[in-house]
Every structure is written in C-alpha cells, then in structure tokens.
Amino acid sequence: MLLLGVQVGQARKALINGRAVLTALHKTAVADAVAVRALGLQGDEQADLSVHGGLDKAIYAYPSEHYAFWRAQRAQAGVAEIDEQLPFGAMGENLTLSGLLEADVWVGDLLEFPACVLRVDQPREPCFKFNAAMGFNQAVKAMAQSGFCGFYLAVDQPGSLQAGQGFVLHKGSRRVGIPERFNAKMFKHLR
C-alpha cells in the first residue's frame, strides 16, 4: 500500500448554483513532508466544520483506483474537457492511496505510516459541493451508487506524511465496515 499524493487546501468562495459558497474542496499537491496534527494536515482547512474536520474527520483519504471511474463519469456527462486528467485532490481528499479500497477497511483500523498513525473513522458523505467540483449534477448520486466514497481518518499519533511513503494496515475490532456505514448514510441520495 502506498501514499501516492498529499493535498491541502484553503477555504475559499466559489460560485455554486448561482450563489457564493465557502468551500475547501479544491486541494492541491504538496511535494514535501507535511505535519500531521490532531485536527489534520498543516495548511489544510475545512469550510463547514459541521460536516468536515474535527478530531474524527481530521484527514480525508481516497483510493486512487477510483479516478478512472470519475473520468468516465465526467466524459459521459460531457464535462471531461474542463479538466481531463483530474489531478489527485480533485475528490477533495487529503491523501490519495493506492492498494486500499473502502471494502478493505473497517471503522477502527489503523494506517501506520513511517512517522504517524491514522485511524479509520467513517465514510465520506458527499454534498452538493461535490456535484459542482465534478462538473455535473449527478456526481453525488454516482458516488452513492458506486460506493466510491473514501474515508475519514482520525489522528492517533501525530507526526508527518509525504507522498511516496508506504504504509501498513492494522486491523481493528472489525465490527463495522466502511461500505456498510456508507450504504446506511446514502439511502437518501439514491431516490
């Protein structure tokens, strides 16, 4: 398993559905090591702390394997020409992972990196801002149907992260999986 990308972003106003909305969904890559603190990565912000951030949702991780799906979805929706490549961070994730999908992790599992330890806490629940970021109004529904949600991480051991690092998964109690938690939350989006 490999950490392919580390991304951070600042909260900024974006025009979504005709109104200015504060968002930190747009993340950009960081090449050097980034400090990991209890509330997330140094230099990263969340715009709406009622649904993002905090101790249990300090860092958002997303599997790189799903990027091909999103490129295809955007092409089908006719918006691929806006940003055909979809750089890491386009899902709003702080960490782009390789080799670890939602079906592989359970609430309480630990991801041990060389200089920090992160705990799997919960799946991401997409909002209207995700539709805007992807460029089409059915993106939230596509995430709900596919289960390609990524997951939030809490910081168990602060330290640092850098793209290119390997990491190890340590199994927790294995009572609730990320797909089960996600499906329970997504029912409202599938109507």
PyMOL commands that set and color helices and strands:
alter all, ss='L'
color gray80, all
select helices_A, chain A and resi 64-77+80-82+102-104+128-134+139-146+178-190
alter helices_A, ss='H'
color red, helices_A
select strands_A, chain A and resi 2-8+12-16+19-23+28-29+34-37+40-41+59-63+95-98+110-113+116-123+151-157+159-161+168-170
alter strands_A, ss='S'
color yellow, strands_A
deselect
rebuild
show_as cartoon
